[in-house]
């Protein structure tokens, strides 16, 4: 009997250990480890392409106003709240945040930023800044996800269940968007006066259901900046930077993980935020 009990105990320990290894590996400051590989979700723009994602860590939540204030010293957001996602931040603002937070946390900044040199790859006639931003190879600091990394994380990585949105086929389970981000649930067609009268706004991070990796709000709440130029996938130049995930203003179609949004690098909006990633 004692031998049988000992055997069952060993089996249980093995099972528990195996199950625990299937859960997302957490890192400090709410970063989640994402194991790399090929795109598994058939709804992704990268499915079936010769793209292999390397391991990385990604923020479990969108960057909050508290986090922004702690690093940058001011809060530009239209909807004020410590645990609301920061918004009204341009792509350039976010690049500076990445470097500043890296320095604050004792990491090597990921980006080289030259404000005096116009980026020859920036074809946007409405962007007077056109700062040149290049990658500091081998740096361990914070950065923006590439579009492929964003879709990979949003779709659940190697644990993907092939959802349309990040974590569900039902947008209301995982996303804040124009119908549900206000006082009442809206119906009919997208209509700005209705959205405004309904007092739609950003929502506290992490309230909706997470996706397969334990990540929140990749669909809805605020659109999230990515590193890439908009155009052909992984284009080396363009007029706009890619934004992903939709936001509280957007229609349900914008919440799909495959939806490709675009925005001027110098543009800001009350539905425009971001999340961070780091190399392994």
Secondary structure, DSSP 4 states (H G I P E B T S, - for coil): -HHHHHHHHHHHHHHHHHHHHHSPPEETTTEEEE--EE---TTSTTTTSS-EEPPEEEESSPPBHHHHHHHHSS---SS--TTBBP-S--HHHHHHHHHHHHHHTT---SEEEEEEEE-TTB--TT-S--EEEEE-TT--S-BPPPHHHHHHHHTTGGG----SBTTBS-HHHH---TTTSSSS---SS--HHHHHHTT----BTT-S---TTS---SSSSSEEEEEEESSSTT-S-BSSEEEES--SSS-GGGGSTT--EEE-TT---TTEE---EEE-
